[in-house]
Amino acid sequence: MASYTHEEFELSQKHEDILGERALLLLQMEAHYEQQKAKTKQQCLMSQAVKERNAQILKDLQNAERNLQTKQLLHPDIINLETHYWASVERKLPEWKQYLPGKGQLPVSKTA
């Protein structure tokens, strides 16, 4: 009979150990759940911020596109002047190559 109570005591002790481990695991699970919940909430907030940023970028791009489409073209006279200027530069470039930086001294005007 004494051994029976000893077995009951051991079983009772194991039962208490198992209940203690169970309680510890439940606490760990609850802590993990709370961490996951906080992480999910943070991800939702970040996702919302990203959506707002992307919407703003899209709006800015659409505004830039609209501005480029409605930008006034240069007056034909200005385009003509620019074309003549660059043609003149290309014609005179061979005469000025020797005076480019490191090639020699610039021509000095004698009128000064």
Contact map, one row per residue, 1 for C-alpha under 8 A:
1111100000000000000000000000000000000000000000000000000000000000000000000000000000000000000000000000000000000000
1111110000000000000000000000000000000000000000000000000000000000000000000000000000000000000000000000000000000000
1111111000000000000000000000000000000000000000000000000000000000000000000000000000000000000000000000000000000000
1111111100000000000000000000000000000000000000000000000000000000000000000000000000000000000000000000000000000000
1111111110000000000000000000000000000000000000000000000000000000000000000000000000000000000000000000000000000000
0111111111000000000000000000000000000000000000000000000000000000000000000000000000000000000000000000000000000000
0011111111100000000000000000000000000000000000000000000000000000000000000000000000000000000000000000000000000000
0001111111110000000000000000000000000000000000000000000000000000000000000000000000000000000000000000000000000000
0000111111111000000000000000000000000000000000000000000000000000000000000000000000000000000000000000000000000000
0000011111111100000000000000000000000000000000000000000000000000000000000000000000000000000000000000000000000000
0000001111111110000000000000000000000000000000000000000000000000000000000000000000000000000000000000000000000000
0000000111111111000000000000000000000000000000000000000000000000000000000000000000000000000000000000000000000000
0000000011111111100000000000000000000000000000000000000000000000000000000000000000000000000000000000000000000000
0000000001111111110000000000000000000000000000000000000000000000000000000000000000000000000000000000000000000000
0000000000111111111000000000000000000000000000000000000000000000000000000000000000000000000000000000000000000000
0000000000011111111100000000000000000000000000000000000000000000000000000000000000000000000000000000000000000000
0000000000001111111110000000000000000000000000000000000000000000000000000000000000000000000000000000000000000000
0000000000000111111111000000000000000000000000000000000000000000000000000000000000000000000000000000000000000000
0000000000000011111111100000000000000000000000000000000000000000000000000000000000000000000000000000000000000000
0000000000000001111111110000000000000000000000000000000000000000000000000000000000000000000000000000000000000000
0000000000000000111111111000000000000000000000000000000000000000000000000000000000000000000000000000000000000000
0000000000000000011111111100000000000000000000000000000000000000000000000000000000000000000000000000000000000000
0000000000000000001111111110000000000000000000000000000000000000000000000000000000000000000000000000000000000000
0000000000000000000111111111000000000000000000000000000000000000000000000000000000000000000000000000000000000000
0000000000000000000011111111100000000000000000000000000000000000000000000000000000000000000000000000000000000000
0000000000000000000001111111110000000000000000000000000000000000000000000000000000000000000000000000000000000000
0000000000000000000000111111111000000000000000000000000000000000000000000000000000000000000000000000000000000000
0000000000000000000000011111111100000000000000000000000000000000000000000000000000000000000000000000000000000000
0000000000000000000000001111111110000000000000000000000000000000000000000000000000000000000000000000000000000000
0000000000000000000000000111111111000000000000000000000000000000000000000000000000000000000000000000000000000000
0000000000000000000000000011111111100000000000000000000000000000000000000000000000000000000000000000000000000000
0000000000000000000000000001111111110000000000000000000000000000000000000000000000000000000000000000000000000000
0000000000000000000000000000111111111000000000000000000000000000000000000000000000000000000000000000000000000000
0000000000000000000000000000011111111100000000000000000000000000000000000000000000000000000000000000000000000000
0000000000000000000000000000001111111110000000000000000000000000000000000000000000000000000000000000000000000000
0000000000000000000000000000000111111111000000000000000000000000000000000000000000000000000000000000000000000000
0000000000000000000000000000000011111111100000000000000000000000000000000000000000000000000000000000000000000000
0000000000000000000000000000000001111111110000000000000000000000000000000000000000000000000000000000000000000000
0000000000000000000000000000000000111111111000000000000000000000000000000000000000000000000000000000000000000000
0000000000000000000000000000000000011111111100000000000000000000000000000000000000000000000000000000000000000000
0000000000000000000000000000000000001111111110000000000000000000000000000000000000000000000000000000000000000000
0000000000000000000000000000000000000111111111000000000000000000000000000000000000000000000000000000000000000000
0000000000000000000000000000000000000011111111100000000000000000000000000000000000000000000000000000000000000000
0000000000000000000000000000000000000001111111110000000000000000000000000000000000000000000000000000000000000000
0000000000000000000000000000000000000000111111111000000000000000000000000000000000000000000000000000000000000000
0000000000000000000000000000000000000000011111111100000000000000000000000000000000000000000000000000000000000000
0000000000000000000000000000000000000000001111111110000000000000000000000000000000000000000000000000000000000000
0000000000000000000000000000000000000000000111111111000000000000000000000000000000000000000000000000000000000000
0000000000000000000000000000000000000000000011111111100000000000000000000000000000000000000000000000000000000000
0000000000000000000000000000000000000000000001111111110000000000000000000000000000000000000000000000000000000000
0000000000000000000000000000000000000000000000111111111000000000000000000000000000000000000000000000000000000000
0000000000000000000000000000000000000000000000011111111100000000000000000000000000000000000000000000000000000000
0000000000000000000000000000000000000000000000001111111110000000000000000000000000000000000000000000000000000000
0000000000000000000000000000000000000000000000000111111111000000000000000000000000000000000000000000000000000000
0000000000000000000000000000000000000000000000000011111111100000000000000000000000000000000000000000000000000000
0000000000000000000000000000000000000000000000000001111111110000000000000000000000000000000000000000000000000000
0000000000000000000000000000000000000000000000000000111111111000000000000000000000000000000000000000000000000000
0000000000000000000000000000000000000000000000000000011111111100000000000000000000000000000000000000000000000000
0000000000000000000000000000000000000000000000000000001111111110000000000000000000000000000000000000000000000000
0000000000000000000000000000000000000000000000000000000111111111000000000000000000000000000000000000000000000000
0000000000000000000000000000000000000000000000000000000011111111100000000000000000000000000000000000000000000000
0000000000000000000000000000000000000000000000000000000001111111110000000000000000000000000000000000000000000000
0000000000000000000000000000000000000000000000000000000000111111111000000000000000000000000000000000000000000000
0000000000000000000000000000000000000000000000000000000000011111111100000000000000000000000000000000000000000000
0000000000000000000000000000000000000000000000000000000000001111111110000000000000000000000000000000000000000000
0000000000000000000000000000000000000000000000000000000000000111111111000000000000000000000000000000000000000000
0000000000000000000000000000000000000000000000000000000000000011111111100000000000000000000000000000000000000000
0000000000000000000000000000000000000000000000000000000000000001111111100000000000000000000000000000000000000000
0000000000000000000000000000000000000000000000000000000000000000111111100000000000000000000000000000000000000000
0000000000000000000000000000000000000000000000000000000000000000011111110000000000000000000000000000000000000000
0000000000000000000000000000000000000000000000000000000000000000001111111000000000000000000000000000000000000000
0000000000000000000000000000000000000000000000000000000000000000000001111100000000000000000000000000000000000000
0000000000000000000000000000000000000000000000000000000000000000000000111110000000000000000000000000000000000000
0000000000000000000000000000000000000000000000000000000000000000000000011111011000000000000000000000000000000000
0000000000000000000000000000000000000000000000000000000000000000000000001111111000000000000000000000000000000000
0000000000000000000000000000000000000000000000000000000000000000000000000111111100000000000000000000000000000000
0000000000000000000000000000000000000000000000000000000000000000000000000011111110000000000000000000000000000000
0000000000000000000000000000000000000000000000000000000000000000000000000111111111000000000000000000000000000000
0000000000000000000000000000000000000000000000000000000000000000000000000111111111100000000000000000000000000000
0000000000000000000000000000000000000000000000000000000000000000000000000001111111110000000000000000000000000000
0000000000000000000000000000000000000000000000000000000000000000000000000000111111111000000000000000000000000000
0000000000000000000000000000000000000000000000000000000000000000000000000000011111111100000000000000000000000000
0000000000000000000000000000000000000000000000000000000000000000000000000000001111111110000000000000000000000000
0000000000000000000000000000000000000000000000000000000000000000000000000000000111111111000000000000000000000000
0000000000000000000000000000000000000000000000000000000000000000000000000000000011111111100000000000000000000000
0000000000000000000000000000000000000000000000000000000000000000000000000000000001111111110000000000000000000000
0000000000000000000000000000000000000000000000000000000000000000000000000000000000111111111000000000000000000000
0000000000000000000000000000000000000000000000000000000000000000000000000000000000011111111100000000000000000000
0000000000000000000000000000000000000000000000000000000000000000000000000000000000001111111110000000000000000000
0000000000000000000000000000000000000000000000000000000000000000000000000000000000000111111111000000000000000000
0000000000000000000000000000000000000000000000000000000000000000000000000000000000000011111111000000000000000000
0000000000000000000000000000000000000000000000000000000000000000000000000000000000000001111111110000000000000000
0000000000000000000000000000000000000000000000000000000000000000000000000000000000000000111111111000000000000000
0000000000000000000000000000000000000000000000000000000000000000000000000000000000000000011111111100000000000000
0000000000000000000000000000000000000000000000000000000000000000000000000000000000000000000111111100000000000000
0000000000000000000000000000000000000000000000000000000000000000000000000000000000000000000111111111000000000000
0000000000000000000000000000000000000000000000000000000000000000000000000000000000000000000011111111001000000000
0000000000000000000000000000000000000000000000000000000000000000000000000000000000000000000001111111001100000000
0000000000000000000000000000000000000000000000000000000000000000000000000000000000000000000000011111111111100000
0000000000000000000000000000000000000000000000000000000000000000000000000000000000000000000000011111111100000000
0000000000000000000000000000000000000000000000000000000000000000000000000000000000000000000000000011111100000000
0000000000000000000000000000000000000000000000000000000000000000000000000000000000000000000000000011111100000000
0000000000000000000000000000000000000000000000000000000000000000000000000000000000000000000000001111111110000000
0000000000000000000000000000000000000000000000000000000000000000000000000000000000000000000000000111111111000000
0000000000000000000000000000000000000000000000000000000000000000000000000000000000000000000000000010001111100000
0000000000000000000000000000000000000000000000000000000000000000000000000000000000000000000000000010000111110000
0000000000000000000000000000000000000000000000000000000000000000000000000000000000000000000000000010000011111000
0000000000000000000000000000000000000000000000000000000000000000000000000000000000000000000000000000000001111100
0000000000000000000000000000000000000000000000000000000000000000000000000000000000000000000000000000000000111111
0000000000000000000000000000000000000000000000000000000000000000000000000000000000000000000000000000000000011111
0000000000000000000000000000000000000000000000000000000000000000000000000000000000000000000000000000000000001111
0000000000000000000000000000000000000000000000000000000000000000000000000000000000000000000000000000000000001111
